[in-house]
Amino acid sequence: MIRLDASAPDFATAFAALVDARREADEDVARDVAAIVARVRDEGDAAVRDLTQRFDRHSLDWRIDRADCLAAWEGLPSELRDALELAAERIAAYHLKQKPEDRDEIDSAGIRLGARWRPVDAAGVYVPGGRAAYPSSVLMNALPAKAAGVGRLVMVTPAPDGQINPLVLAAAHLAGVDEIWRIGGAQAIAALAYGTETIAPVDVITGPGNAWVAEAKRQLYGVVGIDMVAGPSEIVVVADAKNDPEWIAADLLSQAEHDPTSQSILFTDDAAFGDRVAEAVDRQIAVLATGATARTSWDANGAIIVVPDLVDALPLVDRLAPEHLELACDDAEALFDAVRHAGSVFIGRHTPEAIGDYVAGPNHVLPTGRRARFASGLSVLDFMKRTSFLALDEAGLAAIGPAAVALAGAEGLPAHARSVSIRLNQ
């Protein structure tokens, strides 16, 4: 774990190294993914069947019947059903409010112009199935698609040895997923993008996955739309000494337990408090079922950074542009107003990031790896596209057409100019 002090003479260099450090998987997966994508494109089902047998060790029927999802739902303990229903209700309500409005107006030149929004025809959702089962990822990806009005919603999830966690199937039932396929990895992304003899292609693919899934999405962008290329999870906590160090340690570990490449960073204005948080992290790791992963993540990528004042942390936070940002301090609202780059912000001592992962409502699929500088979390808009439109009458064309003719001529495009001027009798 890295300890930095903003007052140290070498701080600028040390912090720059922290910002620029790469945490993606060491494997150079691009070549392997390109080969997998090409095989699926060229061989369809045969490639998917072979790759599924190789990586997930099963040759079961890929399609999972919706009756199986209903059975998984009905088999859940009532406490879990209630929790999933609460989460689904809040996520759906939040995302329904994101739906954009069409625009249709007449401007001062008498020209009708505007834009209309329509959902994509089909969307694919990738749900991880390796290290853990994530029913929350089903809800966070499927419910915005449903809110957008997507007509065909397809889910793919890897099934090691043919097994899928019942919670994932139950969440798919609750979210109204139309098709579920027992396939994963880069081959599943390629199957959704190109289609196979069995699986029809989709228009957009969303959802988190490992390095191979992320690379497949990157390579296939343009064949399909994607939400983002996601990297390892990360959290930044800005906290003063009035916090219980056990609380802050738990927040840092909530991301460290995801993966050895995850990153957890604490900014504080009290060095002694930072020491107490570090001690609490060590205590909690010792009893976590995910302690081995969290230990590796914290030791390799964790950091405690002492600043003179919490306000001084904000420019540093903006340089990190973290996936998750917690502001656990008295003046959290004032700090929030000054934050420019973060995927999602959790304001106040009683707003742990983990609440946003499950039941709060905003989406937990967020930009990582400093991409919050230019990207946003998953939303209804990822499943919709905007079509602009124009309608000119003779007077409208006369009002703005000559300017178009002049600009087309200046660009050396006479056919452009003539398509307008011929209507103006020029």
C-alpha positions in Angstrom: 0.0 0.0 0.0 1.3 3.4 -1.0 1.5 6.3 1.5 1.9 9.8 0.2 2.0 13.2 1.8 1.1 16.2 -0.3 3.6 18.3 1.6 6.5 16.1 0.6 8.9 17.5 -2.0 8.6 14.5 -4.2 4.8 14.3 -4.0 4.1 15.6 -7.5 6.3 12.8 -9.0 4.9 10.1 -6.8 1.3 11.1 -7.4 1.8 11.3 -11.2 3.2 7.7 -11.0 0.0 6.6 -9.2 -2.2 8.3 -11.7 -0.4 6.8 -14.7 0.0 3.3 -13.3 -1.6 0.6 -15.5 -3.7 -2.0 -13.6 -5.1 -3.9 -16.5 -4.3 -7.6 -16.8 -0.7 -8.3 -17.8 -1.7 -10.7 -20.5 -1.6 -9.3 -24.0 -5.1 -10.5 -25.0 -5.6 -8.5 -28.2 -4.2 -11.1 -30.5 -6.1 -14.0 -28.9 -9.3 -12.1 -28.9 -8.9 -11.2 -32.6 -8.5 -14.8 -33.4 -11.6 -15.8 -31.4 -13.7 -13.0 -33.0 -12.6 -14.1 -36.5 -13.5 -17.7 -35.8 -17.0 -16.9 -34.6 -17.5 -14.6 -37.5 -16.4 -17.2 -40.0 -17.6 -20.5 -38.3 -20.6 -19.4 -36.2 -22.1 -22.0 -33.9 -19.2 -24.4 -34.5 -16.7 -21.9 -33.1 -18.8 -21.0 -30.2 -19.4 -24.7 -29.4 -15.7 -25.5 -29.5 -14.7 -22.5 -27.4 -17.4 -23.1 -24.8 -16.2 -26.6 -24.4 -12.6 -25.5 -24.1 -13.1 -22.6 -21.6 -16.3 -23.5 -19.7 -16.0 -27.3 -20.0 -19.6 -28.1 -21.1 -21.5 -28.9 -24.2 -25.0 -28.4 -22.9 -27.8 -26.7 -24.8 -26.9 -23.0 -24.7 -30.5 -21.7 -24.5 -31.9 -21.4 -21.0 -35.6 -21.7 -20.9 -37.6 -18.9 -19.3 -39.3 -21.5 -17.2 -36.0 -22.3 -15.6 -35.7 -18.6 -14.6 -39.1 -18.6 -13.1 -38.3 -21.7 -11.2 -35.1 -20.1 -9.9 -37.2 -17.0 -8.9 -39.8 -19.1 -7.1 -37.0 -21.1 -5.3 -35.4 -18.0 -3.7 -35.8 -17.3 0.0 -38.4 -14.5 0.5 -35.7 -12.2 1.9 -33.7 -12.4 -1.4 -36.9 -12.0 -3.5 -37.8 -8.9 -1.5 -34.3 -7.5 -1.9 -34.2 -8.1 -5.7 -37.7 -6.6 -6.0 -36.7 -3.5 -4.1 -33.6 -3.1 -6.2 -35.5 -3.6 -9.4 -38.2 -1.1 -8.5 -35.7 1.6 -7.6 -33.4 1.0 -10.6 -36.4 1.0 -13.0 -37.8 4.2 -11.5 -34.5 6.0 -11.7 -33.9 5.0 -15.4 -37.4 5.7 -16.6 -36.7 9.4 -15.7 -33.7 9.4 -18.1 -35.8 8.9 -21.2 -35.3 11.9 -23.5 -38.0 13.9 -25.0 -38.5 14.4 -28.8 -38.1 17.9 -30.1 -40.2 19.4 -32.9 -40.2 23.1 -33.5 -40.5 25.9 -36.1 -37.6 28.4 -36.0 -37.5 32.1 -36.8 -36.9 31.3 -40.5 -40.1 29.2 -40.6 -38.1 26.0 -40.9 -39.3 22.9 -39.1 -36.5 21.0 -37.3 -36.1 18.7 -34.4 -35.1 15.2 -33.3 -36.8 12.1 -32.2 -35.5 9.3 -30.0 -36.0 5.6 -30.7 -34.7 2.4 -29.0 -32.4 0.0 -30.7 -34.2 -3.1 -32.0 -32.1 -5.6 -29.9 -29.6 -5.3 -27.1 -27.2 -7.9 -25.6 -26.3 -7.9 -21.9 -23.1 -9.7 -20.7 -23.2 -10.9 -17.1 -20.0 -12.2 -15.5 -20.0 -15.8 -14.2 -16.5 -16.4 -13.2 -15.3 -15.2 -9.8 -18.8 -14.6 -8.5 -22.4 -14.4 -9.6 -23.8 -10.9 -10.1 -27.6 -10.6 -10.2 -27.1 -6.9 -9.6 -25.4 -6.7 -13.0 -28.5 -8.3 -14.6 -30.8 -5.6 -13.2 -28.4 -2.7 -13.9 -28.0 -3.6 -17.5 -31.4 -5.1 -18.4 -33.7 -2.5 -16.7 -32.3 0.5 -18.5 -32.8 -1.4 -21.8 -36.4 -2.1 -20.8 -36.9 1.5 -19.9 -35.7 2.5 -23.3 -38.2 0.2 -25.0 -35.8 -2.3 -26.5 -37.8 -5.0 -28.2 -35.4 -7.9 -27.9 -33.2 -8.2 -24.8 -30.6 -11.0 -24.9 -28.4 -12.1 -22.0 -25.2 -14.1 -22.2 -23.3 -15.5 -19.2 -20.5 -18.0 -18.9 -21.4 -21.2 -17.2 -18.3 -23.0 -15.8 -19.0 -26.8 -16.0 -22.5 -25.8 -17.2 -23.6 -24.2 -14.0 -25.3 -20.8 -13.5 -26.1 -19.3 -10.2 -29.8 -19.3 -9.6 -29.7 -15.7 -8.4 -28.7 -14.7 -11.9 -31.5 -16.6 -13.5 -34.0 -15.2 -10.9 -32.8 -11.6 -11.7 -33.2 -12.3 -15.4 -36.8 -13.4 -14.8 -37.5 -10.3 -12.7 -36.0 -8.0 -15.3 -37.9 -9.5 -18.2 -34.9 -10.8 -20.3 -36.2 -12.3 -23.5 -33.3 -14.8 -24.3 -30.6 -16.3 -22.1 -27.6 -18.1 -23.5 -25.1 -20.2 -21.5 -22.0 -18.8 -23.2 -19.4 -16.3 -22.2 -16.0 -14.8 -23.0 -15.0 -13.1 -26.2 -16.9 -15.7 -28.2 -20.2 -14.6 -26.6 -19.5 -11.0 -27.5 -18.7 -12.0 -31.1 -21.8 -14.2 -31.3 -23.9 -11.2 -30.2 -22.2 -8.9 -32.7 -22.2 -11.1 -35.8 -24.9 -13.5 -35.0 -24.6 -17.3 -35.6 -26.9 -20.0 -37.0 -28.6 -20.1 -33.5 -28.2 -16.6 -32.0 -29.5 -13.6 -33.9 -27.2 -10.5 -33.8 -27.9 -7.4 -31.6 -27.4 -3.7 -32.0 -25.8 -2.8 -28.7 -23.8 -4.9 -26.1 -23.4 -3.7 -22.5 -22.1 -5.2 -19.3 -18.9 -5.9 -17.5 -16.5 -8.7 -18.0 -12.9 -9.8 -17.8 -10.0 -8.5 -20.0 -11.1 -10.8 -22.9 -14.6 -9.5 -22.8 -13.5 -5.9 -22.6 -11.1 -6.4 -25.5 -13.8 -8.1 -27.6 -16.1 -5.2 -27.1 -13.4 -2.8 -28.0 -12.6 -4.7 -31.3 -16.2 -5.1 -32.2 -17.3 -1.5 -31.6 -18.6 -0.3 -35.0 -20.1 -3.7 -35.8 -22.2 -3.1 -32.7 -22.6 -0.3 -30.2 -21.1 -0.8 -26.7 -21.5 0.9 -23.4 -17.8 1.3 -22.6 -14.5 -0.6 -22.3 -14.3 -1.2 -18.6 -11.2 -1.9 -16.6 -10.5 -2.8 -12.9 -12.8 -1.4 -10.3 -11.7 1.6 -8.2 -12.9 3.7 -5.3 -11.6 7.0 -3.9 -12.7 8.1 -0.4 -12.2 11.6 0.9 -12.6 11.5 4.7 -11.9 13.5 7.8 -11.0 12.2 11.2 -14.6 12.4 12.5 -15.3 9.1 10.7 -15.1 5.7 12.3 -12.0 4.2 10.7 -13.7 0.8 10.5 -16.4 2.3 8.3 -13.9 3.8 5.9 -11.8 0.6 5.8 -14.9 -1.4 4.9 -15.6 1.1 2.1 -12.1 0.7 0.7 -12.3 -3.1 0.9 -15.7 -3.1 -0.9 -13.8 -2.5 -4.2 -10.5 -4.3 -3.2 -12.4 -7.6 -2.9 -13.5 -7.5 -6.5 -10.2 -8.3 -8.1 -6.4 -8.2 -7.4 -6.2 -5.3 -9.9 -8.8 -3.2 -8.2 -7.7 0.1 -6.6 -8.8 1.8 -3.3 -7.5 5.2 -2.4 -8.1 7.3 0.8 -7.5 11.1 0.9 -7.5 12.5 4.5 -6.3 15.7 6.2 -5.3 13.7 9.3 -2.3 11.4 9.1 -3.1 9.6 12.4 -6.6 8.9 11.1 -5.0 7.4 7.9 -3.0 5.1 10.1 -6.1 4.0 12.0 -7.8 3.2 8.7 -4.8 1.2 7.5 -4.9 -0.8 10.8 -8.7 -1.4 10.3 -8.1 -2.6 6.8 -5.6 -5.2 8.0 -8.1 -6.4 10.7 -11.0 -6.7 8.3 -9.0 -8.4 5.6 -8.1 -11.1 8.1 -11.7 -12.2 8.5 -13.0 -11.6 4.9 -13.9 -14.6 2.8 -12.5 -12.6 -0.1 -9.4 -11.6 2.0 -6.8 -13.1 -0.3 -8.0 -11.0 -3.3 -8.5 -7.9 -1.2 -5.0 -8.3 0.3 -3.4 -8.4 -3.1 -5.4 -5.5 -4.3 -4.7 -3.3 -1.3 -1.0 -4.1 -1.1 -0.4 -3.6 -4.9 -2.7 -0.7 -5.7 -4.1 0.8 -2.5 -3.0 4.3 -1.3 -3.4 6.6 1.6 -2.7 10.2 0.8 -2.5 13.0 3.4 -3.4 16.5 2.3 -3.3 19.8 4.2 -7.0 20.3 3.8 -9.7 18.2 2.2 -10.3 20.9 -0.4 -6.7 20.3 -1.6 -7.7 16.7 -2.5 -10.2 17.8 -5.2 -7.7 18.6 -8.0 -6.0 15.3 -7.3 -9.4 13.5 -7.4 -10.2 15.1 -10.7 -6.8 13.8 -12.1 -7.7 10.3 -11.0 -11.3 10.7 -12.4 -12.4 7.6 -10.3 -15.2 5.2 -11.0 -16.5 5.7 -7.4 -16.0 8.7 -5.2 -17.1 8.9 -1.6 -17.1 12.2 0.3 -17.3 11.3 4.0 -16.9 14.7 5.7 -18.8 17.6 7.3 -18.6 19.7 4.1 -19.4 17.0 1.7 -22.0 19.0 -0.3 -19.5 21.9 -0.8 -16.8 19.4 -2.0 -19.3 17.7 -4.3 -20.0 21.0 -6.0 -16.4 21.3 -6.9 -15.9 17.8 -8.3 -15.6 17.7 -12.0 -14.6 14.1 -12.9 -16.1 11.0 -11.3 -18.3 8.1 -12.5 -20.6 8.3 -9.5 -20.4 10.3 -6.2 -21.6 9.2 -2.8 -22.2 12.2 -0.5 -22.0 12.0 3.3 -20.9 9.6 6.0 -24.0 7.4 5.6 -23.7 6.8 1.8 -21.4 3.9 1.3 -20.5 3.1 -2.3 -21.9 -0.4 -1.9 -25.4 0.9 -1.5 -25.1 2.2 -5.1 -24.1 -1.2 -6.3 -27.4 -2.7 -5.4 -30.5 -0.8 -4.4 -30.1 3.0 -4.6 -31.2 3.4 -8.3 -28.3 5.0 -10.3 -26.4 2.6 -12.5 -23.3 0.8 -11.2 -21.8 0.3 -14.6 -19.4 3.2 -14.6 -16.3 4.4 -16.4 -13.0 3.2 -15.0 -9.3 3.9 -15.7 -9.7 7.8 -15.7 -12.4 7.5 -18.4 -14.8 9.6 -16.2 -13.0 12.6 -17.7 -15.0 12.0 -20.9 -17.5 9.2 -20.3 -20.6 8.5 -18.2 -22.2 5.6 -16.5 -24.6 3.3 -18.3 -28.0 4.9 -18.9 -31.2 4.6 -21.0 -29.4 6.6 -23.7 -27.0 3.7 -24.3 -30.0 1.8 -25.7 -31.5 4.6 -27.8 -30.4 6.7 -30.8 -31.5 10.1 -32.0 -32.6 10.9 -35.5 -32.7 14.6 -36.5 -35.1 15.9 -39.0 -35.8 18.9 -41.2 -38.8 20.2 -43.2 -38.4 23.2 -45.4 -41.0 24.9 -47.6 -40.2 27.2 -50.6 -39.8 30.2 -48.3 -37.6 28.4 -45.9 -35.3 27.2 -48.7 -35.1 30.7 -50.1 -34.1 32.0 -46.6 -31.1 29.7 -46.0 -30.4 28.0 -49.3 -28.1 30.7 -50.8 -25.7 30.3 -47.8 -25.6 26.5 -48.4 -24.8 27.1 -52.1 -22.0 29.5 -51.2 -20.5 27.1 -48.7 -20.7 24.1 -51.0 -18.9 26.1 -53.7 -16.2 27.1 -51.3 -15.7 23.4 -50.5 -15.4 22.5 -54.1 -18.6 20.3 -54.1 -20.6 21.5 -57.1 -23.2 18.7 -57.0 -24.0 19.8 -53.4 -24.4 23.4 -54.5 -26.6 22.4 -57.5 -29.0 20.2 -55.5 -29.9 23.4 -53.6 -29.6 26.1 -56.4 -31.7 24.1 -58.8 -34.6 24.5 -56.4 -33.9 28.2 -56.1 -34.0 28.7 -59.9 -30.4 29.9 -59.8 
